[in-house]
Amino acid sequence: MQCQSCGTQYPDNFRTCPNCGAPAPMPNQRPYNGQPNPYNGQPQFNNAQQNPYNGQPQFNNAQQNPYNGQPQFNNAQQYPYGNPYAAPNQVPQGMSKHDFYHSPLCKKYRGNIIASSVIIYICVGINLLLIAFLHTYTSLIDVAIMLGLGLAIHLAQSRVCSILLCVYGVINTIYVFLSSGTFGGWLILVAAIYAIVATFQYQSVWNKYSKSGQIPY
């Protein structure tokens, strides 16, 4: 250590200068590397060389997963027939008529067709019970007609068969009224009208999809 008064060199553990008796400087007042340290002996670093992010590794946002690491799925895998809540321009393209009918997009129209077919099957069951009790086996022709048309409506969504069933219902109702004076056979007529509305609605939706790739909501 060098005395600041007379310049005499002496050991660092001396409290005073052995030559002039001047007190030795405190440890935080001692020079650093031969130069006075304005920061009390603490080593200083250039802030420009420090990490502005406190040492945390930085990543390029463009390389990070924009979905916070969550696995992403293809909508085509989640909805094989398309998302039923998708916008019209997001309806899956290229479906066959069979796939389109069984897709969630046609749930409402498919339900109406099935409901009308169920009513027809109920009418067939009622007629079979009447034939069994009354032994009117000639009515089996009526049962065969209703069952055949009902299956065509149910399985093929046939508009022609729904119209034919309506014609049959009108003729049957008139025949019952003229023969017995009662208004009978009306249930099959209701089922036929319901089937006409359901099949024509479905065909309209299918035509729009096959032409423009969209469906009305």
Helices and strands as residue ranges (DSSP letters): G 27-29, G 47-49, H 75-78, G 88-90, H 97-101, G 104-106, H 107-134, G 137-139, H 140-156, H 159-180, H 186-212
